[in-house]
Amino acid sequence: MAISGPFLMQSTPFDRPLLVEEKLVIAYFEREISTDFDGTASSSDRSFSSASSIHGDTPALSGGSWSVPSELSEFNDKIYSEGAGMFGASFDTQQPQAVGQPDCEASLFNRKDTRLDKRPSVSIPRDKRRVAFSSNTRADWVKLRPLAEVLVENGFEVDVFVIGMHMVEDYGSTYLDIVRSNPKLCVLTRKTWSQGDSQIKNATATVQATYELLQQSSYDLLIVHGDRLEAKAAADAAHLYGCRLGHVEGGDLTGGDDNKNRFAITAVADYHFPSSQYAAERLLLTGQRAESIFTIGSPDLDVFFGESSVSLEEVMKKYNIPFADFGIAPFHPNSAESEAAGEQAKHFYGSLVALGRNFIVPRPNNDRGTEAVQAVIDSLPRDRFYVAPNFELDDYIVLIRAAGCVIGNSSVVVTAAPAIGKLCLNIGNRQRGRAPPLDGLFHFDPEDRQGILDCLETHWNMTYENKDHNGDGHAAERFLAALTSERFWQISQQKLIFDQEA
């Protein structure tokens, strides 16, 4: 049967009481912010203005996706109407209704930001700000690439530390994709992991390599993404060295042990770049100061919503894919259920075999249990299952756009693929709670063969309204706006919890 139970990100219009976390958010704002929102805290000496909003200097798009509590909505609207930010413009505070959705599901990112088409050219001397990005998988590079490119195109000096699975041939030697992506990026590689290495060996090598690279140059900021142990290890190195640390997509939820990594990175990060307002609220719940949180949206949507540089025909020919009608079916081991990974993969892919359709299957990541998942994938009939260690980013996006469905437990199933209106089936607990209820996004246990088959047979190749619950394709512009503000660089590296005074 389909997975049931409330999503953490649901809100009161879905007929349930407020969760404890939501009550804490409301209580926090009731205590910290006066009811008339005049910028003066009613019960403390702290003062709130556009400079100390959840979005810092970057006036992101306010709104009430899943009915943000009124205290938060009023507070944000006050910020957006008064604080135009560095570009000197204000937002329209009207909330358009998402097509086919009730008002309470209108997205956080559905307002037209005309400033993005008229933003000024920004020139930062190369010796003024130097930023490094740490990338360890193909999955995080799709998030980090738009951010790295917008900085290097606007005068920042940008280095990319490439480690982990990128450096392994069996995973496609994806460091080459980064090297080819933009000649202005300085790409520094180090092999920190080989197949068979323990997690502690992987983490130790990553900490050491990152620390050494930080020592070699004077970086103003290191950016990491997500919740993998390599990202946590790189974050630890930055913390130990004393380098400013920025975290992309903190505050998100997953169903595995990776949540521990994500929130551990949050604890040492100086700056937070969450993908949604609800992720930002979770960051507040952990005690992060509001002025350090910049809600930019999910950066991979900048690529998914952009123009494709290659055609479907070119991609099909490049990889010699033998069928034109196909689904995308990535499945990774869930670190919290690693002992069951093989059985889960057997049930999941068994359903797809029984369906009788064609599927493209990327290689699973290197989490615990990957050998068992890979063994199942290796046994799939090759006349209907095309298996590849890696697809170049632009090629993979073209395939997702053409797919009849996207099914599995990769983050793309609940983030980017729903954003472009694809039929999506989230399998198991690995991504559970990461997305709100969405039209076209279904949830099943791996063992629920009949449910999976019925859903695919009924909805195959159907399209849905584009979803912008995680962004609108302008994350890079918001990221640049934050980093080109002097106020951004004045945020103290002393870790202050929200009820502490500087």
HUPE-V269133 format. One record per pair of residues at least 12 apart in sequence whose ideal C-beta (glycine too) atoms are under 8 Angstrom apart, sorted by sequence separation. I is the first residue (numbers start at 1). J is the second residue. D is the distance in whole Angstrom. If there is no record, write none. Layout:
BEGIN
i:j:d
I:J:D
I:J:D
END
This chain:
BEGIN
i:j:d
31:43:5
32:44:6
81:93:6
98:110:6
148:160:6
166:178:7
175:187:7
193:205:7
210:222:8
222:234:7
235:247:7
250:262:6
333:345:8
400:412:7
413:425:7
414:426:5
8:21:7
31:44:7
63:76:8
80:93:7
162:175:5
192:205:4
193:206:8
222:235:8
249:262:8
250:263:8
280:293:5
331:344:8
364:377:7
413:426:5
442:455:5
32:46:6
62:76:4
96:110:6
133:147:7
175:189:5
192:206:5
224:238:8
331:345:6
363:377:8
413:427:8
33:48:6
62:77:6
95:110:8
96:111:7
133:148:5
250:265:7
251:266:7
280:295:5
426:441:7
32:48:7
77:93:5
95:111:8
144:160:8
162:178:6
222:238:4
250:266:5
272:288:6
279:295:8
361:377:6
400:416:7
406:422:5
424:440:6
425:441:8
426:442:7
62:79:7
131:148:8
192:209:5
266:283:6
331:348:6
400:417:6
405:422:7
406:423:7
407:424:7
408:425:8
409:426:7
414:431:5
418:435:7
423:440:6
424:441:5
425:442:5
426:443:5
427:444:6
428:445:7
442:459:8
62:80:5
160:178:6
247:265:5
277:295:6
331:349:7
405:423:4
406:424:5
407:425:4
408:426:8
409:427:5
413:431:6
422:440:7
424:442:7
425:443:8
426:444:7
427:445:8
428:446:5
61:80:8
92:111:6
190:209:4
247:266:6
250:269:7
267:286:7
274:293:7
276:295:7
361:380:7
401:420:6
403:422:7
404:423:7
405:424:7
406:425:8
408:427:6
409:428:5
415:434:7
421:440:7
425:444:6
427:446:6
440:459:8
59:79:7
91:111:6
92:112:7
131:151:6
245:265:8
266:286:6
272:292:6
274:294:8
275:295:8
329:349:7
400:420:7
405:425:6
407:427:7
411:431:6
414:434:5
415:435:7
418:438:5
59:80:6
222:243:5
224:245:7
251:272:7
271:292:6
272:293:5
273:294:5
274:295:5
275:296:8
276:297:7
401:422:8
409:430:4
410:431:8
414:435:4
53:75:8
54:76:7
91:113:7
167:189:6
221:243:7
222:244:7
223:245:8
224:246:7
225:247:8
226:248:7
247:269:4
250:272:5
252:274:7
266:288:7
270:292:7
272:294:7
273:295:8
274:296:8
275:297:6
276:298:8
400:422:7
409:431:6
418:440:6
440:462:7
53:76:7
166:189:8
167:190:7
168:191:8
190:213:8
206:229:8
210:233:7
214:237:6
221:244:5
222:245:6
223:246:5
224:247:6
225:248:4
226:249:6
245:268:6
246:269:6
250:273:7
251:274:4
252:275:6
263:286:7
271:294:7
273:296:5
275:298:4
329:352:6
411:434:7
418:441:5
440:463:8
55:79:7
59:83:6
167:191:4
206:230:5
210:234:5
214:238:7
219:243:6
220:244:6
221:245:7
222:246:7
223:247:8
224:248:7
225:249:6
245:269:5
246:270:7
247:271:7
249:273:7
250:274:6
251:275:8
361:385:6
363:387:7
440:464:3
59:84:6
89:114:7
131:156:6
133:158:7
135:160:6
141:166:8
160:185:5
162:187:6
167:192:7
168:193:7
170:195:7
188:213:6
221:246:6
223:248:6
227:252:8
245:270:5
246:271:4
247:272:5
248:273:5
249:274:6
251:276:8
327:352:8
359:384:7
360:385:8
361:386:7
362:387:8
363:388:7
427:452:8
439:464:5
53:79:4
59:85:4
89:115:5
130:156:7
131:157:7
132:158:8
133:159:7
134:160:8
135:161:7
136:162:8
158:184:7
159:185:8
160:186:7
162:188:7
163:189:8
167:193:7
168:194:7
203:229:5
207:233:5
211:237:4
215:241:7
226:252:8
244:270:5
245:271:7
246:272:8
247:273:7
249:275:5
358:384:5
359:385:5
360:386:5
361:387:5
362:388:6
363:389:5
438:464:8
439:465:7
48:75:8
58:85:6
129:156:5
130:157:4
131:158:5
132:159:5
133:160:5
134:161:5
135:162:6
136:163:5
137:164:6
138:165:7
158:185:6
159:186:5
160:187:5
161:188:5
162:189:5
163:190:5
168:195:7
202:229:7
203:230:7
206:233:4
207:234:8
210:237:4
214:241:5
227:254:6
244:271:7
246:273:6
251:278:8
252:279:5
341:368:8
342:369:7
345:372:7
349:376:6
353:380:7
357:384:7
358:385:7
359:386:7
361:388:8
362:389:8
363:390:7
414:441:7
425:452:7
440:467:8
57:85:6
87:115:4
129:157:7
130:158:8
131:159:8
132:160:7
133:161:7
135:163:7
136:164:3
137:165:5
138:166:7
158:186:7
159:187:8
160:188:7
162:190:7
163:191:8
164:192:6
165:193:7
202:230:7
206:234:6
210:238:7
251:279:3
341:369:3
345:373:4
349:377:7
353:381:7
356:384:8
358:386:7
360:388:7
362:390:7
413:441:8
50:79:5
57:86:6
62:91:7
126:155:7
130:159:7
132:161:6
134:163:7
135:164:8
136:165:6
137:166:7
157:186:8
159:188:6
161:190:7
163:192:4
164:193:5
203:232:7
204:233:8
207:236:6
208:237:8
211:240:7
214:243:5
232:261:4
235:264:8
239:268:4
250:279:7
251:280:6
253:282:8
338:367:7
340:369:8
341:370:7
362:391:7
438:467:6
49:79:8
53:83:7
61:91:7
124:154:6
125:155:7
126:156:8
127:157:8
136:166:6
152:182:7
163:193:7
199:229:6
203:233:4
207:237:5
211:241:6
228:258:7
231:261:7
235:265:5
238:268:8
249:279:7
251:281:8
327:357:6
329:359:4
331:361:8
338:368:4
339:369:7
342:372:3
346:376:5
425:455:6
62:93:7
64:95:7
87:118:8
123:154:7
124:155:4
126:157:5
135:166:7
153:184:7
202:233:8
206:237:8
227:258:4
251:282:4
326:357:7
327:358:7
328:359:7
329:360:7
330:361:7
333:364:6
338:369:4
341:372:5
342:373:7
345:376:4
349:380:6
353:384:8
425:456:7
438:469:7
50:82:6
51:83:7
59:91:7
63:95:6
87:119:6
122:154:5
123:155:5
124:156:6
149:181:8
152:184:5
226:258:8
227:259:7
229:261:6
232:264:6
236:268:7
251:283:4
325:357:7
326:358:4
327:359:5
328:360:5
329:361:5
330:362:5
332:364:5
333:365:8
335:367:5
337:369:8
341:373:5
345:377:7
49:82:8
50:83:2
87:120:7
121:154:8
122:155:7
138:171:8
141:174:7
145:178:8
149:182:6
152:185:6
207:240:8
228:261:6
232:265:6
235:268:6
250:283:6
325:358:6
326:359:6
327:360:7
331:364:6
332:365:5
334:367:8
335:368:6
342:375:7
352:385:8
436:469:6
49:83:7
138:172:7
148:182:8
227:261:5
231:265:6
235:269:7
326:360:5
328:362:8
330:364:7
333:367:5
335:369:8
342:376:6
362:396:8
435:469:7
50:85:7
227:262:4
323:358:4
332:367:6
333:368:6
334:369:8
435:470:8
138:174:5
141:177:7
145:181:6
149:185:8
226:262:7
333:369:3
349:385:8
423:459:5
37:74:6
67:104:4
137:174:8
141:178:6
148:185:6
193:230:8
333:370:5
423:460:7
33:71:7
37:75:6
66:104:6
164:202:7
192:230:7
227:265:7
332:370:8
423:461:7
64:103:8
66:105:6
138:177:7
321:360:7
333:372:7
360:399:6
423:462:5
64:104:7
65:105:6
333:373:5
423:463:8
30:71:6
37:78:4
65:106:6
224:265:6
332:373:7
422:463:7
423:464:7
29:71:5
33:75:6
64:106:6
65:107:5
164:206:7
331:373:6
421:463:5
422:464:8
26:69:5
29:72:6
63:106:6
65:108:5
135:178:7
163:206:6
360:403:8
421:464:5
25:69:7
63:107:7
421:465:6
26:71:6
63:108:5
407:452:8
421:466:5
26:72:8
29:75:6
62:108:7
63:109:8
163:209:6
331:377:8
418:464:8
420:466:6
421:467:7
22:69:7
25:72:7
61:108:6
63:110:7
163:210:8
357:404:7
419:466:6
60:108:8
61:109:5
63:111:7
161:209:8
362:410:8
419:467:5
61:110:7
62:111:8
161:210:6
249:298:7
407:456:7
418:467:5
419:468:6
61:111:5
221:271:8
419:469:8
18:69:8
248:299:7
405:456:6
418:469:8
419:470:7
14:66:8
61:113:7
161:213:6
419:471:7
13:66:7
13:67:5
159:213:8
405:459:7
416:470:8
11:66:4
12:67:6
352:407:8
405:460:6
415:470:5
10:66:6
11:67:4
136:192:8
404:460:5
405:461:7
9:66:6
11:68:7
404:461:4
11:69:8
159:217:7
159:219:7
326:386:7
348:408:7
322:383:8
323:384:8
323:386:8
164:228:8
322:386:7
321:386:5
164:230:5
163:230:6
319:386:8
319:388:6
136:206:7
163:234:8
328:399:6
319:391:7
328:400:6
161:234:7
326:399:8
148:223:8
328:403:5
334:409:7
134:210:6
147:223:7
319:395:7
326:402:8
327:403:5
332:408:8
258:335:6
318:395:7
326:403:6
327:404:5
328:405:7
329:406:8
331:408:5
332:409:6
256:334:5
257:335:4
326:404:7
327:405:4
328:406:5
329:407:5
330:408:4
331:409:6
332:410:6
144:223:7
255:334:7
256:335:5
257:336:5
325:404:6
327:406:7
328:407:7
329:408:5
330:409:7
331:410:8
348:427:6
256:336:4
315:395:5
327:407:6
328:408:8
330:410:4
348:428:8
132:213:7
144:225:6
255:336:7
256:337:7
132:214:8
143:225:5
330:412:7
143:226:7
315:398:5
330:413:8
310:394:6
315:399:6
328:412:8
344:428:6
132:217:8
140:225:4
309:394:5
310:395:6
140:226:6
308:394:7
312:398:5
130:217:7
132:219:5
139:226:8
311:398:7
312:399:8
130:218:7
131:219:7
134:222:6
140:228:7
310:398:6
13:102:7
130:219:5
131:220:6
132:221:7
133:222:8
134:223:7
308:397:7
312:401:8
328:417:8
130:220:5
131:221:5
132:222:5
133:223:5
134:224:5
135:225:8
303:393:7
308:398:6
312:402:5
13:104:4
129:220:5
130:221:8
131:222:8
132:223:7
133:224:8
137:228:7
140:231:7
303:394:8
337:428:8
13:105:8
129:221:8
131:223:7
136:228:6
337:429:7
11:104:7
137:230:8
304:397:6
308:401:8
336:429:7
136:230:4
303:397:6
334:428:6
136:231:7
334:429:6
354:449:7
134:230:8
304:400:8
331:427:7
334:430:4
134:231:7
355:452:8
136:234:8
332:430:7
348:446:4
351:449:4
355:453:6
347:446:4
350:449:7
354:453:6
357:456:7
134:234:4
347:447:5
352:452:8
147:248:7
345:446:8
351:452:4
355:456:6
344:446:4
347:449:7
351:453:6
355:457:7
344:447:8
357:460:7
144:248:7
348:452:8
143:248:6
143:249:7
304:416:5
301:415:8
305:419:8
300:415:7
301:416:6
304:419:6
305:420:8
300:416:5
304:420:6
298:415:6
298:416:7
301:419:5
298:419:8
327:456:8
327:460:8
325:461:8
275:415:8
147:299:5
146:299:5
145:299:8
146:300:8
143:298:7
144:299:7
143:299:5
146:302:4
142:299:8
143:300:5
146:303:6
142:300:5
145:303:7
142:303:6
301:468:8
305:472:8
306:473:7
108:276:6
305:473:3
108:277:5
199:368:7
301:470:7
302:471:8
304:473:7
301:471:4
195:366:7
301:472:7
302:473:5
298:470:4
299:471:8
301:473:5
302:474:7
193:366:7
255:428:7
256:429:7
297:470:6
298:471:4
302:475:5
255:429:4
256:430:5
297:471:3
301:475:7
302:476:5
255:430:5
296:471:7
297:472:6
254:430:6
255:431:6
297:473:8
299:475:4
254:431:6
255:432:4
297:474:7
298:475:6
299:476:6
254:432:8
255:433:6
297:475:4
253:432:8
254:433:7
255:434:8
296:475:4
253:433:4
254:434:6
296:476:8
299:479:7
253:434:5
297:478:7
252:434:6
296:478:4
295:478:8
296:479:5
294:478:7
294:479:7
296:482:7
108:295:8
109:297:6
294:482:5
172:363:8
171:363:6
170:363:8
276:469:7
276:470:6
171:366:7
275:470:5
276:471:8
275:471:6
168:366:8
292:491:6
165:365:7
275:475:8
291:491:6
76:277:8
165:366:6
164:366:8
273:475:8
72:277:8
273:479:6
289:496:6
289:497:8
290:498:7
68:277:6
72:281:7
273:482:8
289:498:6
287:497:4
288:498:7
65:276:8
271:482:8
287:498:5
65:277:7
66:278:7
181:393:8
287:499:8
65:278:8
177:390:8
63:277:7
284:498:7
62:277:8
177:392:5
172:388:8
174:390:5
177:393:6
172:389:4
173:390:8
271:488:7
171:389:6
172:390:2
170:389:6
171:390:6
172:391:8
271:491:7
270:491:7
54:277:7
270:493:5
55:280:8
54:280:5
139:365:7
54:281:8
268:495:8
137:365:6
267:495:8
54:284:7
56:290:8
60:294:8
56:291:6
60:295:5
54:290:5
56:292:7
58:294:5
60:296:7
53:290:6
56:293:7
57:294:8
58:295:8
60:297:8
52:290:6
53:291:8
55:293:7
56:294:5
58:296:7
52:291:4
54:293:5
55:294:6
51:291:7
55:295:5
54:295:6
48:290:7
9:253:8
8:253:6
145:393:7
244:493:6
142:393:5
242:493:8
138:390:6
141:393:7
138:393:7
25:281:5
28:284:6
28:285:8
25:284:6
21:281:8
25:285:6
21:282:7
24:285:6
221:483:8
21:285:6
9:278:5
220:489:7
139:410:7
139:411:7
150:476:4
154:480:6
149:476:7
150:477:7
156:483:7
147:475:7
151:479:8
146:475:6
147:476:6
150:479:6
151:480:7
146:476:4
150:480:5
154:484:7
105:436:8
147:479:5
151:483:7
101:439:7
100:439:7
131:483:7
129:483:7
110:468:6
116:474:5
119:477:6
122:480:7
109:468:4
113:472:8
107:467:7
108:468:8
109:469:8
124:484:7
129:489:8
107:468:4
108:469:7
109:470:8
113:474:6
116:477:5
107:469:6
109:471:6
110:472:7
119:481:8
122:484:5
109:472:4
101:465:8
100:465:5
107:472:8
99:465:5
98:465:7
66:436:5
65:436:7
87:481:7
86:481:6
85:481:7
86:484:7
86:485:6
65:469:6
61:472:7
60:478:6
58:478:5
14:437:7
58:481:5
9:433:7
57:481:7
58:482:5
7:432:8
8:433:5
57:482:6
3:429:8
7:433:6
9:435:7
10:436:6
56:482:6
9:436:5
10:437:7
58:485:8
7:435:8
57:485:4
3:432:7
7:436:6
56:485:8
7:437:6
57:487:5
56:487:7
57:488:6
56:488:7
51:487:6
2:442:7
3:443:4
2:443:6
3:444:6
2:444:5
3:445:6
2:445:8
1:445:7
2:448:7
1:448:6
2:451:5
1:451:6
44:499:8
46:501:8
45:501:7
32:498:8
28:498:7
END
